[in-house]
Amino acid sequence: MRPHSAEYDKLKEATLPKRSITDEEIGPIKAMLARGMKSNDIQFYVNRQERAVNSGRITGIRDRSNGPDVL
């Protein structure tokens, strides 16, 4: 097993997003969840052509494992 190099870390950092949903999106998603909207209905609003959000991200917001500090 080869050790990771700094070049590998830079490449990984450049190609993989930190988080697929931004803080600006988490707030409205929490509001939609509070209104009782279903995950697939919320997906309709937050999906973009270049990036789809899976229902697991919305579930993570619901159970506070994703974006717990965002209001």
C-alpha positions as CSV (number, residue, x, y, z in Angstrom):
1,M,0.0,0.0,0.0
2,R,1.4,3.3,-1.1
3,P,1.3,6.3,1.3
4,H,-0.8,9.3,0.1
5,S,1.0,12.1,-1.4
6,A,0.3,15.8,-1.3
7,E,-0.5,15.7,-5.0
8,Y,-3.1,13.0,-4.4
9,D,-4.7,15.1,-1.7
10,K,-4.8,18.2,-3.9
11,L,-6.4,16.2,-6.7
12,K,-8.9,14.6,-4.4
13,E,-9.7,18.0,-2.9
14,A,-10.2,19.6,-6.4
15,T,-12.4,16.8,-7.8
16,L,-14.7,15.9,-4.8
17,P,-17.1,18.5,-3.4
18,K,-17.0,19.1,0.3
19,R,-20.8,18.8,0.6
20,S,-23.4,18.5,-2.1
21,I,-26.0,20.8,-0.3
22,T,-25.0,24.3,0.7
23,D,-26.0,26.0,3.9
24,E,-28.1,28.3,1.8
25,E,-30.1,25.3,0.6
26,I,-30.3,23.6,4.0
27,G,-32.4,26.4,5.6
28,P,-35.2,26.2,3.1
29,I,-35.1,22.4,3.1
30,K,-35.6,22.5,6.9
31,A,-38.5,24.9,6.4
32,M,-40.1,22.5,3.9
33,L,-39.6,19.6,6.2
34,A,-41.2,21.5,9.1
35,R,-44.2,22.0,6.8
36,G,-44.5,18.3,6.3
37,M,-43.3,18.1,2.7
38,K,-42.1,14.7,1.5
39,S,-38.4,14.2,0.5
40,N,-39.2,13.6,-3.2
41,D,-41.2,16.9,-3.3
42,I,-38.3,18.7,-1.7
43,Q,-35.9,17.1,-4.3
44,F,-38.0,18.7,-7.0
45,Y,-37.1,22.2,-5.7
46,V,-33.4,21.6,-4.9
47,N,-32.2,19.5,-7.8
48,R,-30.2,21.3,-10.5
49,Q,-29.2,20.1,-13.9
50,E,-25.6,19.9,-13.0
51,R,-26.2,18.3,-9.6
52,A,-28.9,16.1,-8.3
53,V,-29.6,15.7,-4.6
54,N,-30.5,12.2,-3.4
55,S,-33.1,11.6,-0.8
56,G,-30.4,10.5,1.7
57,R,-29.2,14.1,1.9
58,I,-32.7,15.3,2.8
59,T,-33.0,12.5,5.3
60,G,-29.7,13.6,6.9
61,I,-31.1,17.1,7.3
62,R,-34.3,15.7,8.8
63,D,-32.4,13.7,11.4
64,R,-29.8,16.5,12.0
65,S,-26.8,14.6,10.8
66,N,-26.3,17.0,7.9
67,G,-26.3,20.8,8.7
68,P,-27.4,20.7,12.3
69,D,-26.1,24.2,13.0
70,V,-27.9,25.9,10.0
71,L,-31.2,27.6,10.8
